[in-house]
Amino acid sequence: MFDYSHPESRTPGTVYSAEVKPNGPSGMTCRASVATELSEPGRPGTRVSGLRAQAPLVPRPTGASGHEPYIDRDPNAARIALTSGAAGPLGGDHYRFDVSVGEGSSLLIREVSATLVLPGVHGHPSLLESRAHVGEAATLVWVPEPVIAAKGCRHTHTVDIDLAADARLFYREELVLGRHGEDPGDLSSALTVRRGGAPLSVQRFDLGPNSPGFDSPAVAGRGLGVGSIVIVDPEGGLPKETVVIDPQTAILPVDDTCVQITAVGSDGLALRKRLDAALTHIGEPWGREQTWSAVPR
């Protein structure tokens, strides 16, 4: 169904060109990428060294706003907003987003709006895959908006992040099953974080009516929002013991330099509140007390 002709092996820091190829009777393939490097070798300051957009994935440089985990208002960090140039992904579509954070540089990625996954006219599955390489002493802060699985969709959402041994990471993911008052679509989500080539945090959710047991207490129960946050900081300072914020929210240490937050909410707003509460518990520089329920943009 999907065109996997893109290179599977990459040289760190390389940004490949994009191509659009038809993907079945209703699908399309698109690819976008962003790369950063130090403005001057050995000195602070990050510049965007590569930026490729292909609708509907359109990354654009932006400025600082709201609370930014770890790099809050840091003038030496680069910031990218991922905008949508068209609806989707639709059934049959294959989107790919590549990120390369060069040695010593810092990059913040946000999104302008949620990703609404729709079934398309032929009922084919869709795929959105994101791959990131974070180099030595580099920092990636990635705060996407929710992925919303509309009724009838069959979507796979994969995120693969490869960290150097001393790289930092903040990654937040919010998955919402259906729009307001709508039955959920099918959503398979896989998040893989490696450090130095070895698996550090690996998780997968299979959600929706065609995933047996997804609405059982062992998975999402009655929740329509499932989310997670992975924080990696080689300097430590993160919780070293499991913390249960409430029955639907937990902070789970992986080791002294990595924690994973997992939460379930009755809807997207409840999920966001729970993730915010867990970050408040961890505290600066990753989280802070919020006076409203949404992550400031």
C-alpha positions, -999 to 999 in steps of 0.1 A, spaced: 0 0 0 27 25 10 57 36 -10 87 26 12 113 37 -14 127 63 9 162 53 22 160 33 54 196 40 63 207 76 67 238 95 75 232 116 106 225 152 96 216 144 60 183 158 47 169 141 17 148 156 -10 111 149 -12 90 133 -39 53 130 -44 40 97 -58 5 84 -61 -3 59 -34 -33 40 -46 -65 54 -61 -69 81 -35 -36 83 -17 -5 106 -20 30 105 -6 46 137 8 77 144 27 91 173 46 123 178 67 142 202 89 178 202 99 198 224 123 234 231 131 255 254 152 257 289 137 294 288 143 314 257 153 321 256 190 299 286 198 263 288 210 236 297 186 215 274 163 206 280 127 182 261 104 205 245 78 178 226 59 141 231 55 120 213 29 82 216 27 58 195 7 21 201 12 4 193 35 35 192 57 49 227 58 75 235 85 82 272 90 106 291 113 89 308 142 97 328 174 95 319 210 61 318 227 46 305 260 65 281 282 91 261 263 104 230 281 141 232 289 149 259 263 125 285 277 132 318 258 167 306 249 179 329 221 203 302 209 176 277 200 159 274 166 121 271 165 99 255 138 61 255 135 47 226 115 16 239 96 -9 220 75 -12 230 39 -42 208 33 -66 184 51 -53 150 61 -38 125 62 -67 108 43 -70 71 38 -43 59 15 -19 88 23 17 83 34 34 113 51 70 114 63 87 141 84 125 139 89 143 159 116 181 162 121 194 182 151 231 187 146 258 185 172 254 211 199 223 227 184 188 231 199 155 228 181 119 233 193 91 219 170 55 228 175 24 225 154 -2 251 145 -32 228 147 -42 192 155 -38 164 130 -73 152 119 -71 118 103 -99 111 80 -109 78 63 -109 89 26 -133 76 0 -118 42 -5 -112 32 31 -75 26 27 -51 29 57 -30 60 61 5 64 76 23 93 92 59 85 101 84 109 118 121 102 122 146 123 142 183 121 148 196 142 177 234 146 177 260 150 204 252 176 231 221 185 210 185 192 223 152 184 207 119 197 222 90 184 203 54 194 213 29 182 186 -8 190 187 -32 161 192 -37 133 166 -74 129 162 -87 96 147 -120 104 131 -146 76 127 -138 52 99 -101 60 96 -74 33 97 -42 51 107 -7 42 117 14 69 135 50 62 141 77 83 157 113 71 158 139 92 177 176 83 177 197 102 204 234 105 208 246 95 242 246 130 257 215 144 238 185 159 255 149 152 245 114 163 254 86 146 234 49 149 240 22 129 223 -16 132 226 -39 107 208 -76 114 207 -102 88 195 -129 106 175 -142 141 174 -167 154 199 -196 130 201 -181 108 174 -172 71 174 -134 65 173 -114 55 142 -86 29 144 -53 43 154 -20 24 158 7 44 174 44 34 179 70 56 197 106 44 198 134 63 215 170 50 212 201 63 228 235 54 214 217 29 192 201 10 221 164 11 229 156 35 257 118 39 256 95 18 233 58 18 234 28 10 211 -9 16 213 -35 -1 192 -67 18 197 -101 18 181 -130 -6 174 -109 -31 154 -83 -34 182 -97 -61 206 -95 -50 242 -86 -13 236 -115 -2 258 -107 -26 286 -92 -14 319 -58 -28 307 -56 -3 278 -77 29 276 -109 18 294 -136 44 287 -110 70 279 -109 87 245 -75 104 250 -42 85 255 -10 104 259 27 102 269 57 123 274 93 111 272 120 133 288 157 125 285 183 146 303 219 132 307 224 155 337 196 138 356 174 157 380 144 137 370 122 115 394 139 83 403 108 65 417 74 58 402 49 85 409 11 79 406 -5 114 401 -40 98 399 -54 65 388 -50 76 351 -16 93 353 18 79 362 54 91 360 76 61 352 114 64 355 134 44 329 167 52 344 184 81 362 183 102 330 150 93 315 113 93 326 81 85 307 47 100 316 16 80 306 -19 93 310 -55 85 299 -83 110 298 -120 109 291 -114 133 262 -86 154 247 -89 182 273 -89 158 303 -58 141 289 -40 174 285 -48 185 320 -33 152 333 -1 155 313 2 191 325 -2 180 361 25 154 358 49 180 343 41 204 372 51 176 396 85 172 378 90 210 378 115 233 360 130 233 335 106 207 320 73 218 335 58 246 356 25 254 372 -1 263 346 -30 288 352 -50 273 323 -55 238 310 -38 239 276 -1 239 268 7 276 260 15 281 223 
